[in-house]
Amino acid sequence: MGESGWLSQAAAWGVALSSPQVAQFGRYLALLLAWNERLNLTAVREPAAIEQRHFLDSLSCALVTGDLNGRAFIDVGSGAGFPGLPLKILFPQMQLTLVESVAKKTDFLLTVAADLGFDDVAVVVERAETLGQSPAHRERYDWAAARGVAEMRVLAEYLLPLCRVGGQMLAQKGSGAMAETAVAAQAIETLGGGTPHFTPVHLPGREESHYLVVIPKVAATPSAYPRRPGMPGKRPL
């Protein structure tokens, strides 16, 4: 599936990219391929596969977020920048914070942001649990998102404390999304989350559908959460 293929699929979702935006994705791809030679950023190494499985997959988030320009968006466990940086290309006026606990990966994120002309992207080397208790980040975001970081009980404790009341958490999940979220129902309620919504996404050439799971923040998160780093994973709510 070549460049025109992934762009046409994005357009079919109502995500139309301008020529300058397409050029930005081209520079992002070149940087990712170059850095991946010395730093394991992605196991996907074919350019067309990166465009589909990383760029297109990240842009699918726009199906549920709508226009993010002017909104505060935090991407937890960003890795090589997904989904945050592709969404920043699409919505250049969004206020983006990328969170990555591996310092070498944050060097890559800073390089990409600078190359694409984004001098307003914040890159934070920190654990999500620590940020969730920091006044600078706690309940400050319209959207808190993660892609393949942890199971839903754990993810809810990472993300919901970062969402303002009225904001939303977004999890990109595989085919087991509904069952996993059902198990997390008590945790979601405890952390101030409301009723989850599921939007299926099908990427061309991949048999397994996955889901965008959106959970609204309907009440303030109790001050005890998130617990100290490591605890959500060791003892999920």
N, CA and C of each residue as an Amber inpcrd file, in Angstrom:
protein
   711
   0.8500000  -1.1880000   0.0000000   0.0000000   0.0000000   0.0000000
   0.8840000   1.2360000   0.0000000   0.8820000   2.0090000  -1.0580000
   1.7780000   3.1400000  -1.2050000   1.2280000   4.3930000  -0.5730000
   1.9600000   5.4920000  -0.8320000   1.5990000   6.7580000  -0.2170000
   0.1850000   7.1740000  -0.5780000  -0.1600000   7.0640000  -1.8730000
  -1.4880000   7.5000000  -2.2920000  -2.5720000   6.6790000  -1.6110000
  -2.2630000   5.3880000  -1.3270000  -3.2290000   4.5290000  -0.6650000
  -3.5600000   4.9790000   0.7400000  -2.5280000   5.2730000   1.5320000
  -2.8100000   5.6920000   2.9150000  -3.4570000   7.0640000   2.9420000
  -3.0840000   7.9120000   2.0200000  -3.7080000   9.2360000   1.9690000
  -5.1610000   9.1540000   1.5410000  -5.4560000   8.2420000   0.6220000
  -6.8480000   8.1110000   0.1750000  -7.7150000   7.5240000   1.2810000
  -7.1440000   6.6210000   2.0790000  -7.9090000   6.0820000   3.2050000
  -8.1770000   7.1790000   4.2320000  -7.1800000   8.0090000   4.4990000
  -7.3870000   9.1260000   5.4240000  -8.4830000  10.0440000   4.8910000
  -8.4350000  10.3260000   3.5970000  -9.4440000  11.1920000   2.9870000
 -10.8350000  10.5780000   3.1050000 -10.9120000   9.2380000   3.0090000
 -12.2010000   8.5570000   3.1380000 -12.7760000   8.7300000   4.5450000
 -11.8930000   8.9520000   5.5180000 -12.3430000   9.2120000   6.8890000
 -12.6850000  10.6860000   7.0970000 -12.4900000  11.4890000   6.0600000
 -12.7080000  12.9250000   6.2070000 -11.4720000  13.6620000   6.6810000
 -10.3230000  12.9840000   6.6330000  -9.0510000  13.5750000   7.0490000
  -8.2670000  13.9220000   5.7910000  -8.3580000  15.1550000   5.3570000
  -7.6870000  15.5950000   4.1360000  -6.4130000  16.3420000   4.5000000
  -5.2860000  15.9310000   3.9300000  -4.0000000  16.5440000   4.2220000
  -3.5730000  17.4520000   3.0710000  -3.0600000  18.6280000   3.4130000
  -2.5450000  19.5520000   2.4080000  -1.1700000  19.0820000   1.9350000
  -0.6940000  19.6500000   0.8490000   0.6430000  19.2940000   0.3530000
   1.7310000  19.5620000   1.3940000   1.7070000  20.7090000   2.1060000
   2.7120000  20.9020000   3.1630000   2.6210000  19.8540000   4.2730000
   1.4130000  19.4330000   4.6130000   1.2680000  18.3940000   5.6410000
   1.8160000  17.0580000   5.1490000   1.5570000  16.7190000   3.8940000
   2.1050000  15.4880000   3.3200000   3.6340000  15.5430000   3.3470000
   4.1960000  16.7200000   3.0650000   5.6520000  16.8850000   3.1100000
   6.1740000  16.6960000   4.5280000   5.4340000  17.1740000   5.5180000
   5.8380000  16.9680000   6.9130000   5.8660000  15.4850000   7.2620000
   4.8720000  14.7430000   6.8080000   4.8850000  13.2970000   7.0520000
   6.0820000  12.6490000   6.3670000   6.4710000  13.1550000   5.2000000
   7.6450000  12.6240000   4.5070000   8.9200000  12.8340000   5.3150000
   9.0660000  14.0010000   5.9220000  10.2400000  14.2730000   6.7510000
  10.2180000  13.4210000   8.0250000   9.0410000  13.2770000   8.5990000
   8.8700000  12.4200000   9.7850000   9.3120000  10.9960000   9.4590000
   8.8670000  10.4880000   8.3150000   9.2160000   9.1300000   7.9010000
  10.7280000   8.9890000   7.7350000  11.3640000   9.9550000   7.0890000
  12.8070000   9.8900000   6.8650000  13.5670000   9.8800000   8.1890000
  13.1470000  10.7180000   9.1250000  13.7940000  10.7490000  10.4300000
  13.5990000   9.4470000  11.1850000  12.3980000   8.9050000  11.1190000
  12.1060000   7.6530000  11.8150000  12.9690000   6.5210000  11.2700000
  13.0930000   6.4400000   9.9550000  13.9180000   5.3840000   9.3550000
  15.3850000   5.5550000   9.7350000  15.8690000   6.7910000   9.7460000
  17.2760000   7.0380000  10.0730000  17.5790000   6.7150000  11.5350000
  16.7440000   7.2030000  12.4330000  16.9720000   6.9700000  13.8650000
  16.7590000   5.5070000  14.2370000  15.8840000   4.8290000  13.5110000
  15.5740000   3.4410000  13.8390000  16.7630000   2.5150000  13.6050000
  17.7470000   2.9950000  12.8430000  18.9530000   2.1950000  12.6060000
  19.7540000   2.0140000  13.8960000  19.6700000   2.9870000  14.7940000
  20.4650000   2.9160000  16.0230000  19.6320000   2.8970000  17.3010000
  18.3490000   3.1800000  17.1800000  17.4750000   3.2080000  18.3480000
  16.1750000   2.5150000  17.9610000  15.8090000   1.4740000  18.7160000
  14.6430000   0.6740000  18.3320000  13.3530000   1.4340000  18.6290000
  12.9150000   2.2250000  17.6520000  11.6980000   3.0140000  17.7990000
  10.4700000   2.2610000  17.3160000  10.6370000   1.4270000  16.2910000
   9.5220000   0.6530000  15.7530000  10.0340000  -0.6230000  15.1120000
   9.2740000  -1.6980000  15.2870000   9.6150000  -2.9530000  14.6250000
   9.1730000  -2.9370000  13.1630000   8.3430000  -1.9760000  12.8030000
   7.8740000  -1.8280000  11.4300000   8.9160000  -1.0060000  10.6790000
   9.4980000  -1.5790000   9.6350000  10.6250000  -0.9180000   8.9770000
  10.3760000  -0.5680000   7.5170000   9.3120000  -1.0800000   6.9230000
   8.9990000  -0.7400000   5.5400000   8.2600000   0.5910000   5.5030000
   8.7040000   1.5370000   4.6680000   8.0530000   2.8570000   4.6280000
   6.5380000   2.7990000   4.4510000   6.0540000   1.9780000   3.5140000
   4.6070000   1.9070000   3.2860000   3.8790000   1.3600000   4.5070000
   4.5080000   0.4240000   5.2200000   3.8880000  -0.1450000   6.4220000
   3.8680000   0.8790000   7.5560000   4.9190000   1.6970000   7.6430000
   4.9370000   2.7550000   8.6590000   3.8180000   3.7550000   8.3860000
   3.6490000   4.1160000   7.1210000   2.5900000   5.0580000   6.7640000
   1.2200000   4.5300000   7.1610000   1.0050000   3.2390000   6.9610000
  -0.3020000   2.6670000   7.2640000  -0.4740000   2.3790000   8.7520000
   0.4850000   1.6780000   9.3360000   0.3100000   1.1590000  10.6930000
   0.6270000   2.1800000  11.7780000   1.3420000   3.2330000  11.4380000
   1.6450000   4.2740000  12.4230000   0.9630000   5.6010000  12.0750000
   1.2170000   6.1190000  10.8660000   0.6470000   7.4180000  10.5160000
  -0.8730000   7.3490000  10.3840000  -1.3520000   6.4350000   9.5650000
  -2.7950000   6.3170000   9.3420000  -3.5150000   5.9110000  10.6330000
  -2.9290000   4.9820000  11.3570000  -3.5200000   4.5290000  12.6110000
  -3.6450000   5.6950000  13.6010000  -2.6270000   6.5470000  13.6540000
  -2.6840000   7.7080000  14.5480000  -3.7590000   8.6880000  14.0990000
  -3.8340000   8.9360000  12.8050000  -4.8250000   9.8780000  12.2810000
  -6.2540000   9.3980000  12.5060000  -6.4280000   8.0740000  12.6710000
  -7.7790000   7.5530000  12.9140000  -8.3820000   8.1360000  14.1810000
  -7.5360000   8.6060000  15.0980000  -8.0480000   9.1920000  16.3430000
  -8.9570000  10.3890000  16.0660000  -8.7230000  11.0700000  14.9370000
  -9.5440000  12.2350000  14.5910000 -11.0020000  11.8550000  14.3690000
 -11.2610000  10.5730000  14.1350000 -12.6450000  10.1150000  13.9670000
 -13.4680000  10.3570000  15.2280000 -12.7940000  10.3480000  16.3840000
 -13.5330000  10.5510000  17.6350000 -13.2230000  11.8840000  18.3100000
 -12.0460000  12.4390000  18.0470000 -11.6970000  13.7020000  18.7260000
 -12.3080000  14.9130000  18.0310000 -12.5260000  14.8170000  16.7200000
 -12.8860000  16.0150000  15.9810000 -11.7050000  16.9720000  15.9440000
 -11.9800000  18.2310000  15.6370000 -10.9440000  19.2440000  15.4970000
 -10.2350000  19.4800000  16.8390000  -8.9330000  19.2620000  16.8550000
  -8.1530000  19.4310000  18.0880000  -7.4240000  20.7680000  18.1530000
  -7.5690000  21.6000000  17.1550000  -6.9270000  22.9090000  17.2020000
  -7.4060000  23.6760000  18.4330000  -6.4550000  24.1870000  19.2140000
  -6.7960000  24.9250000  20.4220000  -7.0610000  24.0600000  21.6340000
  -7.0250000  22.7450000  21.4630000  -7.2750000  21.8380000  22.5900000
  -5.9530000  21.3220000  23.1520000  -5.9640000  20.9980000  24.4410000
  -4.7820000  20.4560000  25.1130000  -4.8420000  18.9320000  25.0780000
  -3.8150000  18.3110000  24.4930000  -3.7850000  16.8700000  24.2310000
  -2.4810000  16.3190000  24.7880000  -2.5650000  15.2800000  25.6130000
  -1.3670000  14.6370000  26.1520000  -1.3150000  13.1850000  25.6960000
  -0.1720000  12.7920000  25.1500000   0.0570000  11.4560000  24.6100000
   1.0140000  10.7440000  25.5650000   0.5170000   9.7410000  26.2670000
   1.2850000   9.0510000  27.3110000   1.9190000   7.7800000  26.7520000
   3.2270000   7.6220000  26.9910000   3.9430000   6.4870000  26.4240000
   4.0940000   6.6600000  24.9300000   4.5260000   7.8470000  24.5330000
   4.4690000   8.2440000  23.1270000   5.4020000   7.4550000  22.2240000
   6.5160000   6.9510000  22.7570000   7.4290000   6.1590000  21.9360000
   8.0230000   6.9780000  20.8050000   7.6760000   6.6290000  19.5750000
   8.1580000   7.3600000  18.3930000   7.2200000   8.5040000  18.0040000
   6.2570000   8.8080000  18.9000000   5.3980000   9.9670000  18.6620000
   3.9770000   9.6720000  18.2680000   3.5390000   8.4300000  18.4600000
   2.2000000   8.0380000  18.0120000   1.2460000   7.8670000  19.1990000
   0.0670000   8.4600000  19.1080000  -0.5360000   9.1680000  17.9720000
  -0.3040000  10.6750000  17.9500000   0.4210000  11.2190000  18.9430000
   0.4560000  12.6640000  19.1270000   0.9900000  13.4700000  17.9550000
   2.1740000  13.1090000  17.4190000   2.7690000  13.9240000  16.3650000
   1.9810000  13.9190000  15.0570000   1.4710000  12.7650000  14.5810000
   0.6180000  12.8370000  13.3860000  -0.6080000  13.7240000  13.5890000
  -1.1870000  13.6950000  14.7810000  -2.3400000  14.5630000  15.0540000
  -1.9230000  16.0340000  15.0840000  -0.7000000  16.3160000  15.5360000
  -0.1910000  17.6910000  15.5410000   0.0070000  18.2000000  14.1060000
   0.4430000  17.2980000  13.2200000   0.5550000  17.6820000  11.8010000
  -0.8210000  18.0210000  11.2530000  -1.8080000  17.2090000  11.6060000
  -3.1750000  17.4290000  11.1230000  -3.7910000  18.6780000  11.7350000
  -3.5470000  18.8800000  13.0270000  -4.1300000  20.0120000  13.7620000
  -2.9900000  20.8530000  14.3600000  -2.3620000  21.7190000  13.5700000
  -1.1480000  22.4050000  14.0210000  -1.3450000  23.3330000  15.2090000
  -2.5880000  23.7200000  15.4950000  -2.8270000  24.6190000  16.6260000
  -3.1880000  23.8700000  17.9110000  -3.0780000  22.5390000  17.9050000
  -3.3430000  21.8130000  19.1400000  -2.1720000  21.9950000  20.1060000
  -2.4580000  21.9440000  21.3830000  -1.4300000  22.0680000  22.4230000
  -1.0160000  20.6540000  22.8190000   0.1410000  20.2200000  22.3290000
   0.5460000  18.8250000  22.4600000   1.6420000  18.6450000  23.5050000
   1.4080000  17.6670000  24.3930000   2.4280000  17.2180000  25.3430000
   2.6790000  15.7380000  25.0950000   3.9470000  15.3860000  24.8670000
   4.3480000  13.9960000  24.6580000   5.0610000  13.5030000  25.9150000
   4.6370000  12.3620000  26.4280000   5.2210000  11.7990000  27.6450000
   5.9110000  10.4940000  27.2960000   7.1960000  10.3990000  27.6060000
   7.9660000   9.1930000  27.3140000   9.0170000   9.0310000  28.4020000
   9.0200000   7.8700000  29.0620000   9.9280000   7.6630000  30.1970000
  11.3360000   7.2610000  29.7600000  11.5240000   6.9140000  28.4710000
  12.8490000   6.5360000  27.9600000  13.5010000   7.7680000  27.3270000
  14.5570000   8.2650000  27.9670000  15.1490000   9.5410000  27.5650000
  15.6340000   9.5480000  26.1140000  16.1980000   8.4410000  25.6350000
  16.7080000   8.4090000  24.2580000  15.5760000   8.6260000  23.2500000
  14.4070000   8.1180000  23.5780000  13.2750000   8.3070000  22.6740000
  12.8130000   9.7620000  22.6730000  12.9530000  10.4360000  23.8150000
  12.5490000  11.8420000  23.8460000  13.4880000  12.6970000  22.9910000
  14.7420000  12.2820000  22.8420000  15.6490000  12.9940000  21.9320000
  15.0990000  12.9480000  20.5130000  14.5900000  11.7900000  20.1180000
  13.9830000  11.6620000  18.7950000  12.7480000  12.5450000  18.6700000
  11.8970000  12.5330000  19.6830000  10.6750000  13.3340000  19.6400000
  10.9950000  14.8210000  19.5010000  11.9890000  15.2910000  20.2360000
  12.3890000  16.6910000  20.1550000  12.9410000  17.0260000  18.7720000
  13.6960000  16.0890000  18.1960000  14.2580000  16.3000000  16.8610000
  13.1610000  16.4110000  15.8210000  12.1810000  15.5230000  15.8800000
  11.0810000  15.5550000  14.9110000  10.2760000  16.8470000  15.0720000
   9.9400000  17.1890000  16.3090000   9.1500000  18.3950000  16.5390000
   9.8640000  19.6250000  15.9790000  11.1760000  19.7180000  16.2130000
  11.9380000  20.8590000  15.7060000  11.9890000  20.8550000  14.1840000
  12.2090000  19.6920000  13.5870000  12.3010000  19.5950000  12.1330000
  10.9900000  19.9820000  11.4550000   9.8680000  19.6440000  12.0990000
   8.5650000  19.9480000  11.5180000   8.1040000  21.3650000  11.8280000
   8.9120000  22.0940000  12.5940000   8.5770000  23.4810000  12.8880000
   7.6370000  23.6690000  14.0610000   7.5380000  22.6450000  14.9140000
   6.6530000  22.7170000  16.0780000   7.4690000  23.1250000  17.3060000
   7.5390000  24.4300000  17.5690000   8.3030000  24.8810000  18.7270000
   7.4530000  24.9250000  19.9930000   6.1990000  24.4930000  19.8710000
   5.2960000  24.5380000  21.0200000   4.9380000  23.1540000  21.5480000
   5.6370000  22.1090000  21.0890000   5.3830000  20.7560000  21.5860000
   6.2100000  20.5290000  22.8500000   5.5460000  20.1340000  23.9370000
   6.2440000  19.8200000  25.1870000   6.5710000  18.3270000  25.2150000
   7.8260000  18.0080000  25.4960000   8.2500000  16.6160000  25.6200000
   8.7200000  16.3950000  27.0470000   8.0750000  15.4500000  27.7350000
   8.3190000  15.2510000  29.1600000   8.8710000  13.8470000  29.3970000
  10.0260000  13.7770000  30.0820000  10.6050000  12.4810000  30.4620000
  10.1230000  12.1800000  31.8750000   9.0510000  11.4240000  31.9690000
   8.4720000  11.1860000  33.2960000   7.5050000  10.0250000  33.2420000
   7.2050000   9.4710000  34.3950000   6.1810000   8.4370000  34.5110000
   4.8080000   9.0960000  34.5840000   3.8240000   8.4380000  33.9980000
   2.4640000   8.9800000  33.9920000   1.9240000   9.1550000  35.4090000
   2.2850000   8.2350000  36.3140000   1.7820000   8.3270000  37.6890000
   2.2690000   9.6170000  38.3660000   3.4990000  10.0100000  38.0670000
   4.0540000  11.2280000  38.6520000   3.3670000  12.4640000  38.0840000
   3.1400000  12.4590000  36.7790000   2.4640000  13.5970000  36.1470000
   1.0460000  13.7620000  36.6770000   0.3840000  12.6370000  36.9370000
  -0.9950000  12.6960000  37.4050000  -1.1540000  13.3330000  38.7670000
  -0.0570000  13.4060000  39.5210000  -0.0730000  14.0650000  40.8400000
   0.5790000  15.4510000  40.7820000   1.0460000  15.8580000  39.6160000
   1.6960000  17.1620000  39.4680000   0.6580000  18.2380000  39.1650000
   0.6440000  19.3380000  39.9200000  -0.3350000  20.4010000  39.6530000
  -0.2510000  20.9620000  38.2370000   0.9270000  20.8660000  37.6180000
   1.0830000  21.3910000  36.2590000   0.3650000  20.5360000  35.2260000
   0.0480000  19.2890000  35.5790000  -0.5500000  18.3630000  34.6140000
  -1.8740000  17.7650000  35.0670000  -2.0910000  17.6430000  36.3520000
  -3.2960000  16.9750000  36.8470000  -4.5570000  17.7180000  36.4160000
  -5.4570000  16.9920000  35.7740000  -6.7580000  17.5030000  35.3330000
  -6.6120000  18.7980000  34.5140000  -5.6070000  18.7960000  33.6120000
  -5.3240000  19.9710000  32.7850000  -5.6400000  19.7660000  31.3120000
  -5.9860000  18.5580000  30.9110000  -6.0530000  18.2490000  29.4810000
  -7.4740000  17.9530000  28.9990000  -7.7280000  18.3950000  27.7610000
  -8.9960000  18.0490000  27.1100000  -9.0120000  16.5870000  26.7020000
  -7.8460000  16.0960000  26.2700000  -7.7080000  14.6990000  25.8540000
  -6.4190000  14.1240000  26.4340000  -6.5020000  12.9180000  26.9900000
  -5.3270000  12.1510000  27.4030000  -5.3930000  10.8240000  26.6610000
  -4.3470000  10.5120000  25.9000000  -4.4030000   9.3580000  24.9900000
  -3.2080000   8.4340000  25.1790000  -3.4060000   7.1750000  24.8040000
  -2.3170000   6.2000000  24.8040000  -2.6090000   5.1340000  23.7670000
  -1.5350000   4.5920000  23.2360000  -1.6320000   3.5710000  22.1900000
  -0.8210000   2.3560000  22.6360000  -1.5320000   1.3000000  23.0170000
  -0.8660000   0.0390000  23.3360000   0.0840000   0.0970000  24.5240000
  -0.2300000   0.8990000  25.5330000   0.6840000   1.0840000  26.6660000
   0.4470000   0.0540000  27.7700000  -0.8050000  -0.2140000  28.0990000
  -1.1290000  -1.0940000  29.2290000  -2.5790000  -1.5420000  29.1110000
  -2.9670000  -2.5120000  29.9500000  -4.3700000  -2.9340000  29.9750000
  -5.2370000  -1.7990000  30.5270000  -6.5290000  -1.8830000  30.2710000
  -7.4170000  -0.7490000  30.5160000  -7.4950000  -0.3390000  31.9880000
  -7.4510000  -1.2750000  32.9130000  -7.4960000  -0.8980000  34.3360000
  -6.3080000   0.0000000  34.6870000  -5.1430000  -0.3550000  34.1620000
  -3.9250000   0.4100000  34.4190000  -3.9630000   1.7320000  33.6460000
  -4.3850000   1.6490000  32.3950000  -4.4200000   2.8340000  31.5380000
  -5.3500000   3.9110000  32.0960000  -6.4790000   3.4770000  32.6520000
  -7.4110000   4.4390000  33.2370000  -6.7570000   5.2100000  34.3790000
  -5.9100000   4.5390000  35.1500000  -5.2370000   5.2280000  36.2660000
  -4.1290000   6.1520000  35.7660000  -3.5780000   5.8510000  34.5930000
  -2.6010000   6.7560000  33.9800000  -3.2750000   8.0020000  33.3930000
  -4.3960000   7.7850000  32.6940000  -4.9440000   8.8440000  31.8490000
  -6.0290000   9.7040000  32.5020000  -6.9690000   9.0800000  33.2080000
  -8.0900000   9.8650000  33.7370000  -7.6560000  10.9780000  34.6990000
  -6.6190000  10.7720000  35.5500000  -6.2020000  11.8830000  36.4120000
  -5.6770000  13.0930000  35.6300000  -5.2590000  12.8910000  34.3840000
  -4.7260000  13.9840000  33.5690000  -5.8270000  14.7680000  32.8640000
  -7.0200000  14.1760000  32.7540000  -8.1330000  14.8220000  32.0510000
  -8.8530000  15.7970000  32.9660000  -9.1840000  16.9490000  32.4280000
 -10.0540000  17.8570000  33.1660000 -11.4590000  17.2410000  33.2070000
 -12.2540000  17.6330000  34.1890000 -13.6520000  17.2060000  34.1920000
 -14.3160000  17.8090000  32.9540000 -14.9410000  16.9640000  32.1640000
 -15.4550000  17.3940000  30.8730000 -14.5430000  17.0120000  29.7270000
 -13.3090000  16.6080000  30.0610000 -12.3810000  16.1010000  29.0610000
 -12.6090000  14.6110000  28.8290000 -11.7090000  13.9880000  28.0550000
 -11.9030000  12.5830000  27.7050000 -10.5680000  11.8610000  27.5810000
 -10.5580000  10.5900000  27.9690000  -9.3980000   9.7510000  27.7030000
  -9.6600000   8.9220000  26.4600000  -8.5980000   8.6380000  25.7350000
  -8.6860000   7.8890000  24.4870000  -7.6570000   6.7710000  24.5110000
  -8.1290000   5.5440000  24.3560000  -7.2450000   4.3860000  24.2920000
  -7.4100000   3.6980000  22.9420000  -6.3030000   3.4480000  22.2680000
  -6.3330000   2.6700000  21.0320000  -6.1060000   1.2080000  21.4070000
  -7.1070000   0.3970000  21.1530000  -7.0900000  -0.9830000  21.6300000
  -7.3980000  -1.9750000  20.5160000  -7.0050000  -3.2280000  20.7260000
  -7.2380000  -4.2870000  19.7560000  -8.6250000  -4.8890000  19.8630000
  -8.7660000  -6.0920000  19.3120000 -10.0820000  -6.7140000  19.1980000
 -10.7030000  -7.0460000  20.5540000  -9.8890000  -7.1330000  21.6060000
 -10.4180000  -7.4380000  22.9350000 -10.8210000  -6.2130000  23.7260000
 -10.9730000  -5.0820000  23.0570000 -11.2140000  -3.8100000  23.7390000
 -12.4380000  -3.8430000  24.6450000 -13.5320000  -4.4160000  24.1580000
 -14.7730000  -4.3710000  24.9420000 -14.6620000  -5.2130000  26.2090000
 -14.0970000  -6.4070000  26.0820000 -13.9450000  -7.2740000  27.2480000
 -12.9870000  -6.6580000  28.2610000 -11.8950000  -6.1010000  27.7550000
 -10.8990000  -5.4850000  28.6360000 -11.4890000  -4.2840000  29.3700000
 -12.3010000  -3.5170000  28.6800000 -12.9040000  -2.3300000  29.2860000
 -13.9640000  -2.7270000  30.3110000 -14.6800000  -3.8110000  30.0310000
 -15.6840000  -4.2940000  30.9770000 -15.0340000  -4.6690000  32.3130000
 -13.8670000  -5.3150000  32.2430000 -13.1320000  -5.6810000  33.4550000
 -12.7070000  -4.4300000  34.2330000 -12.5000000  -3.3300000  33.4990000
 -12.0120000  -2.0890000  34.1120000 -13.1350000  -1.1740000  34.6010000
 -14.3700000  -1.6370000  34.5550000 -15.5060000  -0.7640000  34.8660000
 -15.3970000  -0.1160000  36.2430000 -15.0300000  -0.8900000  37.2450000
 -14.9300000  -0.3480000  38.6000000 -13.8140000   0.6860000  38.7020000
 -12.6760000   0.3820000  38.0680000 -11.5500000   1.3160000  38.0830000
 -11.9400000   2.6290000  37.4120000 -12.6200000   2.5450000  36.2840000
 -13.0300000   3.7400000  35.5460000 -13.9430000   4.6100000  36.4060000
 -14.9040000   3.9800000  37.0650000 -15.8270000   4.7340000  37.9130000
 -15.0850000   5.3730000  39.0880000 -14.1950000   4.6250000  39.7200000
 -13.4360000   5.1330000  40.8670000 -12.6200000   6.3730000  40.4990000
 -12.0940000   6.3930000  39.2730000 -11.1860000   7.4550000  38.8320000
 -11.9080000   8.6580000  38.2430000 -13.2460000   8.6080000  38.2020000
 -14.0160000   9.7360000  37.7020000 -14.4540000   9.6050000  36.2590000
 -14.3350000   8.4010000  35.7090000 -14.7300000   8.1790000  34.3280000
 -16.1910000   7.8230000  34.1790000 -16.7390000   8.1080000  33.0050000
 -18.1230000   7.7940000  32.6970000 -18.2450000   6.5770000  31.7930000
 -19.3070000   6.5230000  31.0190000 -19.6000000   5.3600000  30.1630000
 -18.6820000   5.3370000  28.9450000 -17.9560000   4.2370000  28.7140000
 -17.0650000   4.1580000  27.5590000 -17.8410000   4.0870000  26.2380000
 -17.2230000   4.6330000  25.1910000 -17.7670000   4.5590000  23.8360000
 -16.7240000   3.8930000  22.9390000 -17.1820000   3.0100000  22.0620000
 -16.2820000   2.2260000  21.2090000 -16.5140000   2.5730000  19.7390000
 -15.4380000   2.9240000  19.0410000 -15.5190000   3.1830000  17.6050000
 -14.5740000   2.2260000  16.8930000 -15.1040000   1.2980000  16.0810000
 -14.2240000   0.3630000  15.3770000 -13.4700000   1.0570000  14.2470000
 -12.2310000   0.6540000  14.0640000 -11.3920000   1.1800000  12.9830000
 -10.7940000   0.0040000  12.2330000 -10.8930000   0.0320000  10.9120000
 -10.2860000  -1.0280000  10.1070000  -9.2340000  -0.4180000   9.1980000
  -7.9930000  -0.8570000   9.3740000  -6.9110000  -0.4100000   8.5060000
  -6.8060000  -1.3560000   7.3160000  -6.6730000  -0.8280000   6.1110000
  -6.5590000  -1.6780000   4.9190000  -5.3920000  -2.6530000   5.0450000
  -5.6470000  -3.8920000   4.6300000  -4.5910000  -4.8840000   4.6370000
  -4.3910000  -5.5850000   5.9710000  -5.1690000  -5.2030000   6.9800000
  -5.0570000  -5.8500000   8.2870000  -6.4080000  -6.4640000   8.6370000
  -6.3740000  -7.7410000   8.9640000  -7.6220000  -8.4650000   9.2030000
  -8.2930000  -8.0210000  10.5010000  -7.4860000  -7.7940000  11.5270000
  -8.0550000  -7.5190000  12.8370000  -8.4680000  -6.0550000  12.9620000
  -9.7400000  -5.8440000  13.2440000 -10.1830000  -4.4830000  13.5360000
  -9.7070000  -4.0930000  14.9270000  -9.5650000  -2.8070000  15.1300000
  -9.3040000  -2.3640000  16.4910000 -10.2670000  -1.2350000  16.8260000
 -10.1370000  -0.7330000  18.0410000 -11.1420000   0.1920000  18.5490000
 -10.5140000   1.4400000  19.1470000 -11.1950000   2.5450000  18.9350000
 -10.9180000   3.7680000  19.6660000 -11.8870000   3.7850000  20.8440000
 -11.3380000   3.6840000  22.0470000 -12.1570000   3.6540000  23.2520000
 -12.0880000   5.0360000  23.9030000 -13.2220000   5.7110000  23.9840000
 -13.2860000   7.0530000  24.5660000 -14.0700000   6.9810000  25.8720000
 -13.4660000   7.4950000  26.9290000 -14.1060000   7.5050000  28.2480000
 -14.1700000   8.9480000  28.7330000 -15.3720000   9.4880000  28.9140000
 -15.4870000  10.8730000  29.3780000 -15.1100000  10.9950000  30.8450000
 -14.5360000  12.1350000  31.1990000 -14.2060000  12.4220000  32.5980000
 -15.4020000  13.1790000  33.1920000 -16.1430000  12.5190000  34.0620000
 -17.3950000  13.0920000  34.5620000 -17.3070000  13.5920000  36.0000000
 -16.2280000  13.2170000  36.7080000 -16.0530000  13.6590000  38.0980000
 -14.5670000  13.7580000  38.3870000 -14.2160000  14.5840000  39.3560000
 -12.8100000  14.7420000  39.7230000 -12.2340000  13.4140000  40.2170000
 -10.9790000  13.1700000  39.8940000 -10.2940000  11.9710000  40.3720000
  -9.9140000  12.1490000  41.8410000 -10.2340000  11.1800000  42.6980000
  -9.8270000  11.2810000  44.1100000  -8.3200000  11.4920000  44.2400000
  -7.9210000  12.2440000  45.2500000  -6.5230000  12.6550000  45.3880000
  -5.5590000  11.4810000  45.5670000  -6.0590000  10.3350000  45.9960000
  -5.1890000   9.1690000  46.1880000  -4.6820000   8.5850000  44.8660000
  -5.2820000   9.0000000  43.7550000  -4.9280000   8.4360000  42.4450000
  -4.3750000   9.5030000  41.5130000  -3.4080000   9.1540000  40.6700000
  -2.7870000   7.8340000  40.5560000  -1.8750000   7.5440000  41.7480000
  -1.7160000   6.2530000  42.0200000  -0.8180000   5.8370000  43.0810000
   0.6430000   6.0060000  42.6330000   1.5670000   5.6880000  43.5230000
   2.9780000   5.9180000  43.1980000   3.4110000   5.0640000  42.0040000
   4.4870000   5.5020000  41.2970000   4.9210000   4.8000000  40.0880000
   5.1020000   3.3010000  40.3000000   4.5370000   2.5370000  39.3860000
   4.6280000   1.0810000  39.4300000   3.4300000   0.4070000  40.0560000
   2.7430000   1.0880000  40.9390000   1.6210000   0.4750000  41.6490000
   0.4360000   0.1540000  40.7370000   0.0460000   1.0350000  39.8260000
  -1.0950000   0.6810000  38.9650000  -0.8760000  -0.6300000  38.1980000
   0.3500000  -0.8470000  37.7290000   0.6370000  -2.0740000  36.9870000
   0.7150000  -3.3010000  37.8800000   1.2560000  -3.1160000  39.0790000
   1.3980000  -4.2590000  39.9910000   0.0720000  -4.6640000  40.6210000
  -0.7320000  -3.6530000  40.9670000  -2.0290000  -3.9270000  41.6220000
  -3.1270000  -3.1040000  40.9440000  -3.5610000  -3.5430000  39.7770000
  -4.6000000  -2.7700000  39.0590000  -5.8710000  -2.6440000  39.9010000
  -6.5250000  -1.5320000  39.7880000  -7.7630000  -1.2840000  40.5320000
  -8.8340000  -2.2930000  40.1460000
